[in-house]
Amino acid sequence: MSQYGPVAKGRPAWNVGKQVGAKRVLKVKQIWLIWFFLDREGRMRDRALFDFAIDSKLRGCDL
């Protein structure tokens, strides 16, 4: 008997056809566009969290 149940046996993997791994680093232009959008929409909380992520050197894949 398998350690997995019979239901999991026939189900495809969650990442079939998806690109897995780290995402590319955000470019300066992309950061400015995000800042502009958040300012225009008045989303100050999201802007503060985004600034914190940039200041703490989080990568694009972590955002």
N, CA, C and O atoms as a Tripos MOL2 file, in Angstrom:
@<TRIPOS>MOLECULE
protein
  252   251    63     0     0
PROTEIN
NO_CHARGES

@<TRIPOS>ATOM
      1 N           0.8440   -1.1880    0.0000 N.3       1 MET1
      2 CA          0.0000    0.0000    0.0000 C.3       1 MET1
      3 C           0.8850    1.2450    0.0000 C.2       1 MET1
      4 O           1.9150    1.3020    0.6720 O.2       1 MET1
      5 N           0.4630    2.2070   -0.7500 N.am      2 SER2
      6 CA          1.1930    3.4660   -0.8710 C.3       2 SER2
      7 C           0.9870    4.3200    0.3760 C.2       2 SER2
      8 O          -0.0090    4.1690    1.0830 O.2       2 SER2
      9 N           1.9310    5.2160    0.6400 N.am      3 GLN3
     10 CA          1.7720    6.1130    1.7880 C.3       3 GLN3
     11 C           0.7730    7.2240    1.4940 C.2       3 GLN3
     12 O           0.2980    7.8910    2.4130 O.2       3 GLN3
     13 N           0.4510    7.4270    0.2190 N.am      4 TYR4
     14 CA         -0.5300    8.4330   -0.1730 C.3       4 TYR4
     15 C          -1.8620    7.7490   -0.4440 C.2       4 TYR4
     16 O          -1.9140    6.5910   -0.8590 O.2       4 TYR4
     17 N          -2.9160    8.4760   -0.2040 N.am      5 GLY5
     18 CA         -4.2350    7.9180   -0.4340 C.3       5 GLY5
     19 C          -4.5160    7.7160   -1.9170 C.2       5 GLY5
     20 O          -3.8000    8.2590   -2.7590 O.2       5 GLY5
     21 N          -5.5350    6.9530   -2.2460 N.am      6 PRO6
     22 CA         -5.8500    6.6900   -3.6510 C.3       6 PRO6
     23 C          -6.3110    7.9350   -4.4040 C.2       6 PRO6
     24 O          -6.1990    7.9940   -5.6290 O.2       6 PRO6
     25 N          -6.8270    8.9270   -3.6860 N.am      7 VAL7
     26 CA         -7.2910   10.1560   -4.3370 C.3       7 VAL7
     27 C          -6.1100   10.9440   -4.8900 C.2       7 VAL7
     28 O          -6.1910   11.4830   -5.9940 O.2       7 VAL7
     29 N          -5.0260   11.0180   -4.1440 N.am      8 ALA8
     30 CA         -3.8580   11.7910   -4.5600 C.3       8 ALA8
     31 C          -3.1240   11.1380   -5.7230 C.2       8 ALA8
     32 O          -2.3690   11.8080   -6.4280 O.2       8 ALA8
     33 N          -3.3260    9.8750   -5.9290 N.am      9 LYS9
     34 CA         -2.6140    9.1510   -6.9730 C.3       9 LYS9
     35 C          -2.9790    9.6490   -8.3720 C.2       9 LYS9
     36 O          -2.0890    9.8240   -9.2040 O.2       9 LYS9
     37 N          -4.2460    9.8790   -8.6490 N.am     10 GLY10
     38 CA         -4.6870   10.2620   -9.9870 C.3      10 GLY10
     39 C          -4.6860   11.7570  -10.2470 C.2      10 GLY10
     40 O          -4.9220   12.1880  -11.3760 O.2      10 GLY10
     41 N          -4.4260   12.5450   -9.2320 N.am     11 ARG11
     42 CA         -4.4700   14.0010   -9.3640 C.3      11 ARG11
     43 C          -3.1420   14.5090   -9.9180 C.2      11 ARG11
     44 O          -2.0830   14.0720   -9.4680 O.2      11 ARG11
     45 N          -3.1800   15.4380  -10.9030 N.am     12 PRO12
     46 CA         -1.9160   15.9880  -11.4220 C.3      12 PRO12
     47 C          -1.2610   16.9160  -10.4010 C.2      12 PRO12
     48 O          -1.9290   17.4480   -9.5150 O.2      12 PRO12
     49 N           0.0280   17.1000  -10.5310 N.am     13 ALA13
     50 CA          0.7660   17.9850   -9.6270 C.3      13 ALA13
     51 C           0.2740   19.4210   -9.7870 C.2      13 ALA13
     52 O          -0.1960   19.8060  -10.8580 O.2      13 ALA13
     53 N           0.3820   20.2000   -8.7320 N.am     14 TRP14
     54 CA         -0.1230   21.5800   -8.7440 C.3      14 TRP14
     55 C           0.6720   22.4660   -9.6910 C.2      14 TRP14
     56 O           0.1410   23.4650  -10.1750 O.2      14 TRP14
     57 N           1.9140   22.1370   -9.9670 N.am     15 ASN15
     58 CA          2.7680   23.0180  -10.7540 C.3      15 ASN15
     59 C           2.9900   22.5360  -12.1860 C.2      15 ASN15
     60 O           3.9560   22.9460  -12.8300 O.2      15 ASN15
     61 N           2.1220   21.6840  -12.6840 N.am     16 VAL16
     62 CA          2.2520   21.2250  -14.0660 C.3      16 VAL16
     63 C           1.9500   22.3970  -14.9960 C.2      16 VAL16
     64 O           0.8710   22.9860  -14.9220 O.2      16 VAL16
     65 N           2.8830   22.7330  -15.8590 N.am     17 GLY17
     66 CA          2.6900   23.8200  -16.8150 C.3      17 GLY17
     67 C           2.9690   25.2010  -16.2540 C.2      17 GLY17
     68 O           2.8040   26.1910  -16.9660 O.2      17 GLY17
     69 N           3.3870   25.2990  -14.9940 N.am     18 LYS18
     70 CA          3.6810   26.5970  -14.3860 C.3      18 LYS18
     71 C           5.1840   26.7500  -14.2120 C.2      18 LYS18
     72 O           5.9060   25.7760  -13.9980 O.2      18 LYS18
     73 N           5.6350   27.9790  -14.3070 N.am     19 GLN19
     74 CA          7.0490   28.2470  -14.1040 C.3      19 GLN19
     75 C           7.3090   28.3650  -12.6020 C.2      19 GLN19
     76 O           6.6800   29.1710  -11.9160 O.2      19 GLN19
     77 N           8.2230   27.5680  -12.1100 N.am     20 VAL20
     78 CA          8.5120   27.5120  -10.6850 C.3      20 VAL20
     79 C           9.9010   28.0800  -10.4460 C.2      20 VAL20
     80 O          10.8050   27.8960  -11.2610 O.2      20 VAL20
     81 N          10.0670   28.7710   -9.3250 N.am     21 GLY21
     82 CA         11.3770   29.3030   -8.9720 C.3      21 GLY21
     83 C          11.2920   30.7780   -8.6570 C.2      21 GLY21
     84 O          10.2050   31.3510   -8.5830 O.2      21 GLY21
     85 N          12.4390   31.3820   -8.4760 N.am     22 ALA22
     86 CA         12.5120   32.7980   -8.1230 C.3      22 ALA22
     87 C          12.1030   33.6700   -9.3040 C.2      22 ALA22
     88 O          12.3770   33.3470  -10.4600 O.2      22 ALA22
     89 N          11.4470   34.7690   -8.9920 N.am     23 LYS23
     90 CA         11.0590   35.7320  -10.0220 C.3      23 LYS23
     91 C          12.1980   36.7130  -10.2500 C.2      23 LYS23
     92 O          13.1330   36.7970   -9.4540 O.2      23 LYS23
     93 N          12.1070   37.4470  -11.3420 N.am     24 ARG24
     94 CA         13.1540   38.4200  -11.6530 C.3      24 ARG24
     95 C          13.1110   39.5960  -10.6820 C.2      24 ARG24
     96 O          12.0820   39.8750  -10.0660 O.2      24 ARG24
     97 N          14.2320   40.2700  -10.5580 N.am     25 VAL25
     98 CA         14.3490   41.4400   -9.6950 C.3      25 VAL25
     99 C          13.5730   42.5940  -10.3220 C.2      25 VAL25
    100 O          13.5580   42.7470  -11.5440 O.2      25 VAL25
    101 N          12.9240   43.4120   -9.4760 N.am     26 LEU26
    102 CA         12.2070   44.5850   -9.9800 C.3      26 LEU26
    103 C          13.2000   45.6200  -10.4840 C.2      26 LEU26
    104 O          14.2380   45.8570   -9.8660 O.2      26 LEU26
    105 N          12.8680   46.2350  -11.6160 N.am     27 LYS27
    106 CA         13.7030   47.3000  -12.1650 C.3      27 LYS27
    107 C          13.2620   48.6270  -11.5620 C.2      27 LYS27
    108 O          12.1640   48.7360  -11.0160 O.2      27 LYS27
    109 N          14.1220   49.6330  -11.6630 N.am     28 VAL28
    110 CA         13.8280   50.9500  -11.0850 C.3      28 VAL28
    111 C          12.5530   51.5210  -11.6960 C.2      28 VAL28
    112 O          11.7360   52.1050  -10.9840 O.2      28 VAL28
    113 N          12.3730   51.3620  -12.9950 N.am     29 LYS29
    114 CA         11.1760   51.8820  -13.6580 C.3      29 LYS29
    115 C           9.9150   51.2140  -13.1080 C.2      29 LYS29
    116 O           8.8940   51.8770  -12.9260 O.2      29 LYS29
    117 N           9.9800   49.9200  -12.8450 N.am     30 GLN30
    118 CA          8.8350   49.2130  -12.2870 C.3      30 GLN30
    119 C           8.5180   49.7040  -10.8790 C.2      30 GLN30
    120 O           7.3490   49.8240  -10.5120 O.2      30 GLN30
    121 N           9.5460   49.9870  -10.0940 N.am     31 ILE31
    122 CA          9.3370   50.5040   -8.7400 C.3      31 ILE31
    123 C           8.6590   51.8640   -8.7940 C.2      31 ILE31
    124 O           7.7290   52.1240   -8.0300 O.2      31 ILE31
    125 N           9.1170   52.7390   -9.6960 N.am     32 TRP32
    126 CA          8.5080   54.0570   -9.8330 C.3      32 TRP32
    127 C           7.0510   53.9450  -10.2770 C.2      32 TRP32
    128 O           6.2020   54.7020   -9.8060 O.2      32 TRP32
    129 N           6.7550   53.0130  -11.1730 N.am     33 LEU33
    130 CA          5.3720   52.8290  -11.6150 C.3      33 LEU33
    131 C           4.4850   52.3540  -10.4750 C.2      33 LEU33
    132 O           3.3390   52.7890  -10.3620 O.2      33 LEU33
    133 N           4.9930   51.4770   -9.6370 N.am     34 ILE34
    134 CA          4.2180   51.0090   -8.4810 C.3      34 ILE34
    135 C           3.9800   52.1570   -7.5130 C.2      34 ILE34
    136 O           2.8710   52.3260   -7.0070 O.2      34 ILE34
    137 N           5.0260   52.9520   -7.2500 N.am     35 TRP35
    138 CA          4.8600   54.1190   -6.3790 C.3      35 TRP35
    139 C           3.8120   55.0740   -6.9370 C.2      35 TRP35
    140 O           2.9420   55.5480   -6.2050 O.2      35 TRP35
    141 N           3.8980   55.3500   -8.2260 N.am     36 PHE36
    142 CA          2.9510   56.2750   -8.8600 C.3      36 PHE36
    143 C           1.5250   55.7500   -8.7330 C.2      36 PHE36
    144 O           0.6200   56.5050   -8.3780 O.2      36 PHE36
    145 N           1.3160   54.4780   -9.0140 N.am     37 PHE37
    146 CA         -0.0160   53.8900   -8.9350 C.3      37 PHE37
    147 C          -0.5670   53.9580   -7.5100 C.2      37 PHE37
    148 O          -1.7190   54.3380   -7.3040 O.2      37 PHE37
    149 N           0.2570   53.5890   -6.5330 N.am     38 LEU38
    150 CA         -0.2150   53.5950   -5.1460 C.3      38 LEU38
    151 C          -0.5280   55.0130   -4.6700 C.2      38 LEU38
    152 O          -1.4980   55.2220   -3.9410 O.2      38 LEU38
    153 N           0.2900   55.9870   -5.0790 N.am     39 ASP39
    154 CA          0.0200   57.3820   -4.7140 C.3      39 ASP39
    155 C          -1.2530   57.8880   -5.3740 C.2      39 ASP39
    156 O          -2.0660   58.5600   -4.7380 O.2      39 ASP39
    157 N          -1.4260   57.5640   -6.6540 N.am     40 ARG40
    158 CA         -2.5970   58.0310   -7.3940 C.3      40 ARG40
    159 C          -3.8790   57.4630   -6.8070 C.2      40 ARG40
    160 O          -4.8970   58.1520   -6.7450 O.2      40 ARG40
    161 N          -3.8330   56.2050   -6.3760 N.am     41 GLU41
    162 CA         -5.0140   55.5560   -5.8160 C.3      41 GLU41
    163 C          -5.2230   55.8900   -4.3380 C.2      41 GLU41
    164 O          -6.2500   55.5280   -3.7640 O.2      41 GLU41
    165 N          -4.2690   56.5690   -3.7250 N.am     42 GLY42
    166 CA         -4.3910   56.9370   -2.3150 C.3      42 GLY42
    167 C          -4.2200   55.7620   -1.3680 C.2      42 GLY42
    168 O          -4.7680   55.7740   -0.2660 O.2      42 GLY42
    169 N          -3.4850   54.7710   -1.7700 N.am     43 ARG43
    170 CA         -3.2870   53.5670   -0.9510 C.3      43 ARG43
    171 C          -2.0110   53.7260   -0.1350 C.2      43 ARG43
    172 O          -0.9780   53.1290   -0.4410 O.2      43 ARG43
    173 N          -2.1030   54.5400    0.9070 N.am     44 MET44
    174 CA         -0.9360   54.8820    1.7170 C.3      44 MET44
    175 C          -0.3970   53.6790    2.5010 C.2      44 MET44
    176 O           0.8150   53.5360    2.6590 O.2      44 MET44
    177 N          -1.2900   52.8210    2.9860 N.am     45 ARG45
    178 CA         -0.8340   51.6510    3.7360 C.3      45 ARG45
    179 C          -0.0190   50.7310    2.8300 C.2      45 ARG45
    180 O           1.0430   50.2480    3.2220 O.2      45 ARG45
    181 N          -0.5180   50.4930    1.6240 N.am     46 ASP46
    182 CA          0.2130   49.6450    0.6850 C.3      46 ASP46
    183 C           1.5340   50.2830    0.2800 C.2      46 ASP46
    184 O           2.5360   49.5910    0.0980 O.2      46 ASP46
    185 N           1.5330   51.6050    0.1410 N.am     47 ARG47
    186 CA          2.7750   52.3080   -0.2150 C.3      47 ARG47
    187 C           3.8050   52.1610    0.9100 C.2      47 ARG47
    188 O           4.9900   51.9520    0.6510 O.2      47 ARG47
    189 N           3.3440   52.2700    2.1550 N.am     48 ALA48
    190 CA          4.2580   52.1300    3.2870 C.3      48 ALA48
    191 C           4.8320   50.7130    3.3550 C.2      48 ALA48
    192 O           6.0230   50.5380    3.6100 O.2      48 ALA48
    193 N           3.9930   49.7080    3.1290 N.am     49 LEU49
    194 CA          4.4740   48.3290    3.1430 C.3      49 LEU49
    195 C           5.4430   48.0660    1.9940 C.2      49 LEU49
    196 O           6.4280   47.3460    2.1580 O.2      49 LEU49
    197 N           5.1600   48.6500    0.8360 N.am     50 PHE50
    198 CA          6.0530   48.4880   -0.3120 C.3      50 PHE50
    199 C           7.3950   49.1570   -0.0320 C.2      50 PHE50
    200 O           8.4460   48.5850   -0.3230 O.2      50 PHE50
    201 N           7.3640   50.3620    0.5300 N.am     51 ASP51
    202 CA          8.6080   51.0580    0.8760 C.3      51 ASP51
    203 C           9.4170   50.2560    1.8950 C.2      51 ASP51
    204 O          10.6420   50.1710    1.8040 O.2      51 ASP51
    205 N           8.7160   49.6690    2.8660 N.am     52 PHE52
    206 CA          9.3960   48.8490    3.8660 C.3      52 PHE52
    207 C          10.0690   47.6460    3.2120 C.2      52 PHE52
    208 O          11.1960   47.2920    3.5590 O.2      52 PHE52
    209 N           9.3770   47.0260    2.2700 N.am     53 ALA53
    210 CA          9.9440   45.8660    1.5770 C.3      53 ALA53
    211 C          11.1810   46.2630    0.7840 C.2      53 ALA53
    212 O          12.1680   45.5270    0.7620 O.2      53 ALA53
    213 N          11.1330   47.4220    0.1310 N.am     54 ILE54
    214 CA         12.2820   47.8900   -0.6470 C.3      54 ILE54
    215 C          13.4370   48.2320    0.3000 C.2      54 ILE54
    216 O          14.5860   47.8850    0.0300 O.2      54 ILE54
    217 N          13.1300   48.9140    1.4100 N.am     55 ASP55
    218 CA         14.1710   49.3050    2.3620 C.3      55 ASP55
    219 C          14.8330   48.0990    3.0230 C.2      55 ASP55
    220 O          16.0240   48.1310    3.3350 O.2      55 ASP55
    221 N          14.0610   47.0440    3.2330 N.am     56 SER56
    222 CA         14.6300   45.8610    3.8750 C.3      56 SER56
    223 C          15.2160   44.8920    2.8500 C.2      56 SER56
    224 O          15.5600   43.7560    3.1760 O.2      56 SER56
    225 N          15.3200   45.3530    1.6220 N.am     57 LYS57
    226 CA         15.9660   44.6100    0.5280 C.3      57 LYS57
    227 C          15.2920   43.2810    0.2320 C.2      57 LYS57
    228 O          15.9600   42.2930   -0.0730 O.2      57 LYS57
    229 N          13.9670   43.2590    0.3210 N.am     58 LEU58
    230 CA         13.2630   42.0590   -0.1020 C.3      58 LEU58
    231 C          13.3170   41.9850   -1.6160 C.2      58 LEU58
    232 O          13.2680   43.0090   -2.2980 O.2      58 LEU58
    233 N          13.4160   40.7990   -2.1300 N.am     59 ARG59
    234 CA         13.4770   40.6170   -3.5740 C.3      59 ARG59
    235 C          12.0760   40.6580   -4.1700 C.2      59 ARG59
    236 O          11.0840   40.5830   -3.4450 O.2      59 ARG59
    237 N          12.0000   40.7750   -5.4770 N.am     60 GLY60
    238 CA         10.7200   40.8090   -6.1680 C.3      60 GLY60
    239 C           9.8910   39.5640   -5.9300 C.2      60 GLY60
    240 O           8.6630   39.6360   -5.8910 O.2      60 GLY60
    241 N          10.5410   38.4280   -5.7710 N.am     61 CYS61
    242 CA          9.7980   37.1930   -5.5590 C.3      61 CYS61
    243 C           9.1880   37.1360   -4.1630 C.2      61 CYS61
    244 O           8.2950   36.3250   -3.9210 O.2      61 CYS61
    245 N           9.6510   37.9810   -3.2370 N.am     62 ASP62
    246 CA          9.1150   37.9850   -1.8800 C.3      62 ASP62
    247 C           7.9550   38.9530   -1.7080 C.2      62 ASP62
    248 O           7.2560   38.9020   -0.6970 O.2      62 ASP62
    249 N           7.7410   39.8320   -2.6750 N.am     63 LEU63
    250 CA          6.6850   40.8380   -2.5430 C.3      63 LEU63
    251 C           5.3410   40.2800   -2.9220 C.2      63 LEU63
    252 O           4.3390   40.9920   -2.8680 O.2      63 LEU63
@<TRIPOS>BOND
     1     1     2 1
     2     2     3 1
     3     3     4 2
     4     3     5 am
     5     5     6 1
     6     6     7 1
     7     7     8 2
     8     7     9 am
     9     9    10 1
    10    10    11 1
    11    11    12 2
    12    11    13 am
    13    13    14 1
    14    14    15 1
    15    15    16 2
    16    15    17 am
    17    17    18 1
    18    18    19 1
    19    19    20 2
    20    19    21 am
    21    21    22 1
    22    22    23 1
    23    23    24 2
    24    23    25 am
    25    25    26 1
    26    26    27 1
    27    27    28 2
    28    27    29 am
    29    29    30 1
    30    30    31 1
    31    31    32 2
    32    31    33 am
    33    33    34 1
    34    34    35 1
    35    35    36 2
    36    35    37 am
    37    37    38 1
    38    38    39 1
    39    39    40 2
    40    39    41 am
    41    41    42 1
    42    42    43 1
    43    43    44 2
    44    43    45 am
    45    45    46 1
    46    46    47 1
    47    47    48 2
    48    47    49 am
    49    49    50 1
    50    50    51 1
    51    51    52 2
    52    51    53 am
    53    53    54 1
    54    54    55 1
    55    55    56 2
    56    55    57 am
    57    57    58 1
    58    58    59 1
    59    59    60 2
    60    59    61 am
    61    61    62 1
    62    62    63 1
    63    63    64 2
    64    63    65 am
    65    65    66 1
    66    66    67 1
    67    67    68 2
    68    67    69 am
    69    69    70 1
    70    70    71 1
    71    71    72 2
    72    71    73 am
    73    73    74 1
    74    74    75 1
    75    75    76 2
    76    75    77 am
    77    77    78 1
    78    78    79 1
    79    79    80 2
    80    79    81 am
    81    81    82 1
    82    82    83 1
    83    83    84 2
    84    83    85 am
    85    85    86 1
    86    86    87 1
    87    87    88 2
    88    87    89 am
    89    89    90 1
    90    90    91 1
    91    91    92 2
    92    91    93 am
    93    93    94 1
    94    94    95 1
    95    95    96 2
    96    95    97 am
    97    97    98 1
    98    98    99 1
    99    99   100 2
   100    99   101 am
   101   101   102 1
   102   102   103 1
   103   103   104 2
   104   103   105 am
   105   105   106 1
   106   106   107 1
   107   107   108 2
   108   107   109 am
   109   109   110 1
   110   110   111 1
   111   111   112 2
   112   111   113 am
   113   113   114 1
   114   114   115 1
   115   115   116 2
   116   115   117 am
   117   117   118 1
   118   118   119 1
   119   119   120 2
   120   119   121 am
   121   121   122 1
   122   122   123 1
   123   123   124 2
   124   123   125 am
   125   125   126 1
   126   126   127 1
   127   127   128 2
   128   127   129 am
   129   129   130 1
   130   130   131 1
   131   131   132 2
   132   131   133 am
   133   133   134 1
   134   134   135 1
   135   135   136 2
   136   135   137 am
   137   137   138 1
   138   138   139 1
   139   139   140 2
   140   139   141 am
   141   141   142 1
   142   142   143 1
   143   143   144 2
   144   143   145 am
   145   145   146 1
   146   146   147 1
   147   147   148 2
   148   147   149 am
   149   149   150 1
   150   150   151 1
   151   151   152 2
   152   151   153 am
   153   153   154 1
   154   154   155 1
   155   155   156 2
   156   155   157 am
   157   157   158 1
   158   158   159 1
   159   159   160 2
   160   159   161 am
   161   161   162 1
   162   162   163 1
   163   163   164 2
   164   163   165 am
   165   165   166 1
   166   166   167 1
   167   167   168 2
   168   167   169 am
   169   169   170 1
   170   170   171 1
   171   171   172 2
   172   171   173 am
   173   173   174 1
   174   174   175 1
   175   175   176 2
   176   175   177 am
   177   177   178 1
   178   178   179 1
   179   179   180 2
   180   179   181 am
   181   181   182 1
   182   182   183 1
   183   183   184 2
   184   183   185 am
   185   185   186 1
   186   186   187 1
   187   187   188 2
   188   187   189 am
   189   189   190 1
   190   190   191 1
   191   191   192 2
   192   191   193 am
   193   193   194 1
   194   194   195 1
   195   195   196 2
   196   195   197 am
   197   197   198 1
   198   198   199 1
   199   199   200 2
   200   199   201 am
   201   201   202 1
   202   202   203 1
   203   203   204 2
   204   203   205 am
   205   205   206 1
   206   206   207 1
   207   207   208 2
   208   207   209 am
   209   209   210 1
   210   210   211 1
   211   211   212 2
   212   211   213 am
   213   213   214 1
   214   214   215 1
   215   215   216 2
   216   215   217 am
   217   217   218 1
   218   218   219 1
   219   219   220 2
   220   219   221 am
   221   221   222 1
   222   222   223 1
   223   223   224 2
   224   223   225 am
   225   225   226 1
   226   226   227 1
   227   227   228 2
   228   227   229 am
   229   229   230 1
   230   230   231 1
   231   231   232 2
   232   231   233 am
   233   233   234 1
   234   234   235 1
   235   235   236 2
   236   235   237 am
   237   237   238 1
   238   238   239 1
   239   239   240 2
   240   239   241 am
   241   241   242 1
   242   242   243 1
   243   243   244 2
   244   243   245 am
   245   245   246 1
   246   246   247 1
   247   247   248 2
   248   247   249 am
   249   249   250 1
   250   250   251 1
   251   251   252 2
@<TRIPOS>SUBSTRUCTURE
     1 MET1         2 RESIDUE 1 A MET
     2 SER2         6 RESIDUE 1 A SER
     3 GLN3        10 RESIDUE 1 A GLN
     4 TYR4        14 RESIDUE 1 A TYR
     5 GLY5        18 RESIDUE 1 A GLY
     6 PRO6        22 RESIDUE 1 A PRO
     7 VAL7        26 RESIDUE 1 A VAL
     8 ALA8        30 RESIDUE 1 A ALA
     9 LYS9        34 RESIDUE 1 A LYS
    10 GLY10       38 RESIDUE 1 A GLY
    11 ARG11       42 RESIDUE 1 A ARG
    12 PRO12       46 RESIDUE 1 A PRO
    13 ALA13       50 RESIDUE 1 A ALA
    14 TRP14       54 RESIDUE 1 A TRP
    15 ASN15       58 RESIDUE 1 A ASN
    16 VAL16       62 RESIDUE 1 A VAL
    17 GLY17       66 RESIDUE 1 A GLY
    18 LYS18       70 RESIDUE 1 A LYS
    19 GLN19       74 RESIDUE 1 A GLN
    20 VAL20       78 RESIDUE 1 A VAL
    21 GLY21       82 RESIDUE 1 A GLY
    22 ALA22       86 RESIDUE 1 A ALA
    23 LYS23       90 RESIDUE 1 A LYS
    24 ARG24       94 RESIDUE 1 A ARG
    25 VAL25       98 RESIDUE 1 A VAL
    26 LEU26      102 RESIDUE 1 A LEU
    27 LYS27      106 RESIDUE 1 A LYS
    28 VAL28      110 RESIDUE 1 A VAL
    29 LYS29      114 RESIDUE 1 A LYS
    30 GLN30      118 RESIDUE 1 A GLN
    31 ILE31      122 RESIDUE 1 A ILE
    32 TRP32      126 RESIDUE 1 A TRP
    33 LEU33      130 RESIDUE 1 A LEU
    34 ILE34      134 RESIDUE 1 A ILE
    35 TRP35      138 RESIDUE 1 A TRP
    36 PHE36      142 RESIDUE 1 A PHE
    37 PHE37      146 RESIDUE 1 A PHE
    38 LEU38      150 RESIDUE 1 A LEU
    39 ASP39      154 RESIDUE 1 A ASP
    40 ARG40      158 RESIDUE 1 A ARG
    41 GLU41      162 RESIDUE 1 A GLU
    42 GLY42      166 RESIDUE 1 A GLY
    43 ARG43      170 RESIDUE 1 A ARG
    44 MET44      174 RESIDUE 1 A MET
    45 ARG45      178 RESIDUE 1 A ARG
    46 ASP46      182 RESIDUE 1 A ASP
    47 ARG47      186 RESIDUE 1 A ARG
    48 ALA48      190 RESIDUE 1 A ALA
    49 LEU49      194 RESIDUE 1 A LEU
    50 PHE50      198 RESIDUE 1 A PHE
    51 ASP51      202 RESIDUE 1 A ASP
    52 PHE52      206 RESIDUE 1 A PHE
    53 ALA53      210 RESIDUE 1 A ALA
    54 ILE54      214 RESIDUE 1 A ILE
    55 ASP55      218 RESIDUE 1 A ASP
    56 SER56      222 RESIDUE 1 A SER
    57 LYS57      226 RESIDUE 1 A LYS
    58 LEU58      230 RESIDUE 1 A LEU
    59 ARG59      234 RESIDUE 1 A ARG
    60 GLY60      238 RESIDUE 1 A GLY
    61 CYS61      242 RESIDUE 1 A CYS
    62 ASP62      246 RESIDUE 1 A ASP
    63 LEU63      250 RESIDUE 1 A LEU
